[in-house]
Amino acid sequence: MEPESHKEGGFGRTVCVLTGASRGFGRSLAQLLAGLLSPGSVLLLTARNEEALKQLEAELVAEHPGLRVVWVPADLGSDAGLQQLLGALRDLPRPEGLQRLLLINNAATLGDVSKGFLNLSDPAEPFKGWALYCAGKAARAMLFQVLAAEEPSVRVLSYDP
Ligand SMILES: NC(=O)c1ccc[n+]([C@@H]2O[C@H](COP(=O)([O-])OP(=O)(O)OC[C@H]3O[C@@H](n4cnc5c(N)ncnc54)[C@H](OP(=O)(O)O)[C@@H]3O)[C@@H](O)[C@H]2O)c1
């Protein structure tokens, strides 16, 4: 029999990892997701802005007292940041009766959009513009298609409005 939370369109008891949660789409998504996670679920929020993550945690816990919110300030553009997040993932409590693991990798940057294609010729340039941004998204789309083909037990959604 389907768990009650599934009938209501929820995700059941879940461990959810959401990157880019400090603002924009990710922050809004965190608020929507929190209502779909059954009590006892764990929501791990990450971004670089620690204050914004703390503020979001306070809001979510006040509205959803059964939800455990963990935040990890990390720069995912660096190996150190990635290791911080992986360490936090390893230490996450595994909820009893876990039904789902949900990873939403939303963190990204538009970079310096004032630069056009022809100004992106310096390989050492620290900012990416639209050309590199779009190339990254295209790479992600193919990577996820391959992941979906190779791992049929993983449901993969590459959402790009
Ligand atoms: N806005 C659009 O029109 C649009 C359209 C299509 C796709 N998208 C995609 O949708 C996603 C969210 O867009 P958005 O408009 O909500 O962007 P946003 O407001 O700029 O938010 C980006 C999020 O990513 C985090 N982030 C950026 N660089 C990071 C890094 N190095 N390490 C860790 N976290 C980092 C930011 O947090 P911190 O700064 O605190 O680290 C922030 O929480 C992105 O993947 C974007 O490419 C957006």
The ligand as an SDF file (V2000), in Angstrom:
LIG
                    3D

 48 52  0  0  0  0  0  0  0  0999 V2000
   17.3300   32.7950  -13.2350 N   0  0  0  0  0  0  0  0  0  0  0  0
   17.1100   32.2930  -14.4250 C   0  0  0  0  0  0  0  0  0  0  0  0
   16.5040   32.9210  -15.3140 O   0  0  0  0  0  0  0  0  0  0  0  0
   17.5450   30.8680  -14.7460 C   0  0  0  0  0  0  0  0  0  0  0  0
   17.1840   30.3180  -15.9690 C   0  0  0  0  0  0  0  0  0  0  0  0
   17.5680   29.0210  -16.2800 C   0  0  0  0  0  0  0  0  0  0  0  0
   18.2980   28.2790  -15.3490 C   0  0  0  0  0  0  0  0  0  0  0  0
   18.6440   28.8480  -14.1630 N   0  0  0  0  0  0  0  0  0  0  0  0
   19.3850   28.0130  -13.2440 C   0  0  0  0  0  0  0  0  0  0  0  0
   18.6140   27.8540  -12.0520 O   0  0  0  0  0  0  0  0  0  0  0  0
   19.4990   27.7600  -10.9450 C   0  0  0  0  0  0  0  0  0  0  0  0
   19.1700   28.8300   -9.9000 C   0  0  0  0  0  0  0  0  0  0  0  0
   19.1460   30.1040  -10.5320 O   0  0  0  0  0  0  0  0  0  0  0  0
   18.8150   31.4100   -9.7040 P   0  0  0  0  0  0  0  0  0  0  0  0
   18.3240   32.4110  -10.6710 O   0  0  0  0  0  0  0  0  0  0  0  0
   17.9840   31.0590   -8.5060 O   0  0  0  0  0  0  0  0  0  0  0  0
   20.2970   31.8380   -9.2570 O   0  0  0  0  0  0  0  0  0  0  0  0
   20.7750   32.7510   -8.0280 P   0  0  0  0  0  0  0  0  0  0  0  0
   19.6760   33.5800   -7.4830 O   0  0  0  0  0  0  0  0  0  0  0  0
   22.0130   33.4380   -8.5200 O   0  0  0  0  0  0  0  0  0  0  0  0
   21.1710   31.6640   -6.9370 O   0  0  0  0  0  0  0  0  0  0  0  0
   22.2510   30.8060   -7.1560 C   0  0  0  0  0  0  0  0  0  0  0  0
   22.4360   29.9380   -5.9360 C   0  0  0  0  0  0  0  0  0  0  0  0
   23.6050   29.1530   -6.1480 O   0  0  0  0  0  0  0  0  0  0  0  0
   24.5130   29.3560   -5.0630 C   0  0  0  0  0  0  0  0  0  0  0  0
   25.8750   29.3220   -5.5720 N   0  0  0  0  0  0  0  0  0  0  0  0
   26.4250   30.0410   -6.5880 C   0  0  0  0  0  0  0  0  0  0  0  0
   27.7230   29.7620   -6.7150 N   0  0  0  0  0  0  0  0  0  0  0  0
   28.0120   28.8550   -5.7530 C   0  0  0  0  0  0  0  0  0  0  0  0
   29.2010   28.1920   -5.3590 C   0  0  0  0  0  0  0  0  0  0  0  0
   30.3850   28.4260   -5.9580 N   0  0  0  0  0  0  0  0  0  0  0  0
   29.1560   27.3160   -4.3240 N   0  0  0  0  0  0  0  0  0  0  0  0
   27.9850   27.0760   -3.6900 C   0  0  0  0  0  0  0  0  0  0  0  0
   26.8170   27.6730   -4.0100 N   0  0  0  0  0  0  0  0  0  0  0  0
   26.8400   28.5560   -5.0210 C   0  0  0  0  0  0  0  0  0  0  0  0
   24.1590   30.7370   -4.5100 C   0  0  0  0  0  0  0  0  0  0  0  0
   24.4520   30.8260   -3.1340 O   0  0  0  0  0  0  0  0  0  0  0  0
   25.6800   31.6180   -2.4810 P   0  0  0  0  0  0  0  0  0  0  0  0
   25.9220   32.8520   -3.2910 O   0  0  0  0  0  0  0  0  0  0  0  0
   25.2160   31.8710   -1.0810 O   0  0  0  0  0  0  0  0  0  0  0  0
   26.8130   30.6410   -2.5400 O   0  0  0  0  0  0  0  0  0  0  0  0
   22.6410   30.7540   -4.6770 C   0  0  0  0  0  0  0  0  0  0  0  0
   22.0210   30.1130   -3.5760 O   0  0  0  0  0  0  0  0  0  0  0  0
   20.9140   27.8930  -11.4970 C   0  0  0  0  0  0  0  0  0  0  0  0
   21.4140   26.5830  -11.7280 O   0  0  0  0  0  0  0  0  0  0  0  0
   20.6940   28.6210  -12.7920 C   0  0  0  0  0  0  0  0  0  0  0  0
   21.7540   28.3470  -13.6680 O   0  0  0  0  0  0  0  0  0  0  0  0
   18.2720   30.1020  -13.8340 C   0  0  0  0  0  0  0  0  0  0  0  0
  1  2  1  0
  2  3  2  0
  2  4  1  0
  4  5  1  0
  4 48  2  0
  5  6  2  0
  6  7  1  0
  7  8  2  0
  8  9  1  0
  8 48  1  0
  9 10  1  0
  9 46  1  0
 10 11  1  0
 11 12  1  0
 11 44  1  0
 12 13  1  0
 13 14  1  0
 14 15  2  0
 14 16  1  0
 14 17  1  0
 17 18  1  0
 18 19  2  0
 18 20  1  0
 18 21  1  0
 21 22  1  0
 22 23  1  0
 23 24  1  0
 23 42  1  0
 24 25  1  0
 25 26  1  0
 25 36  1  0
 26 27  1  0
 26 35  1  0
 27 28  2  0
 28 29  1  0
 29 30  1  0
 29 35  2  0
 30 31  1  0
 30 32  2  0
 32 33  1  0
 33 34  2  0
 34 35  1  0
 36 37  1  0
 36 42  1  0
 37 38  1  0
 38 39  2  0
 38 40  1  0
 38 41  1  0
 42 43  1  0
 44 45  1  0
 44 46  1  0
 46 47  1  0
M  CHG  2   8   1  16  -1
M  END
$$$$
